[in-house]
């Protein structure tokens, strides 16, 4: 495997955790480059379920260096809990995890501000995970954020935290919220800083050395293309660059080192939070929820569901330069008689074969559909391309053709073994 960037081609929750886990077998290094603990990657190994929020899923395999890159925002208290939880499950974290010293830190005032802003927005809310992601990236852009290097340098941390807390408590008071106590935030964060210190590295140099050695690096995208701060359905997006370009800025590995982009997409579409979803469909949502599927890994929220949107994925192919596609959750459609695929958008007489940049226009878009006959038989036991029903293969080929990339992987269930290489 060459250096590979893996991205979500839809609105997040495409099943990236499982595909990353599968691809990691051929990687030496796995890097998270954006987002924070708003992400939740679910991986099943046998009956054991692992939900990872900040730690790259490569940690579940032996001897893979896992890097939390500079582009990630880190809630240190939650990272400590995650590491302790993994250790309890017998996962070897200590020798294999590196945390960038320049990753920004998420504080309780970020979370509180996230929640207060959402409440203030009322029906215009974004539907965030309330993990403080937007305010933390906001501080980074405003050049007032604290970084991991500050967290592990006690004197500097104390002084900077005092200043930030003073300002943020004023803002919280203006919202009518309770100010935060310096003592308790400082104590919890210093303890987390001490715990995390052994993991803190100059990850840019570490990754440069890995490149020099010829190590194979997998860049693990979080969220999805349409949640990207620049290329998503703004303002209904997250606050980082989730697309392939973010892998360079979020890790310090230059563009000419990147060899391949894999786009992960579900065989249908889901979204959590507010914002347009042109193929949203109540029937498919009810069906998937009744199967116990499509509940968020981080917040447990039921996901909104709809038909596959080929316009969106074609757009994602363009923005990320996707070479290979991994289609997940094919088995979710096993019982559907007629499967629809969106091949264009319509607003009155206007037709769009790309995703309009203006979210107001996208909200008015009606999907134009092509129909496919369902295969109506279980696919979860398939292990090879030829094991799949003919109609399922035709559906998958059509998805790849409409999306403009090569079909490389099909996933028919959460297990590692439920993976078909095409
Ligand atoms: P935030 O990242 O918590 O600020 O949330 C912004 C938007 O991104 C909301 O619509 C969230 O539901 C969505 N979002 C954030 N992280 C994820 C994820 O891991 N999967 C799916 N949606 C996400």
Boltz pocket constraint, residues with backbone or C-beta under 6 A from the ligand:
constraints:
  - pocket:
      binder: B
      contacts: [[A, 11], [A, 12], [A, 13], [A, 38], [A, 39], [A, 40], [A, 126], [A, 127], [A, 128], [A, 129], [A, 130], [A, 131], [A, 132], [A, 133], [A, 134], [A, 222], [A, 223], [A, 227], [A, 236], [A, 237], [A, 238], [A, 239], [A, 272], [A, 273], [A, 274]]
      max_distance: 6.0
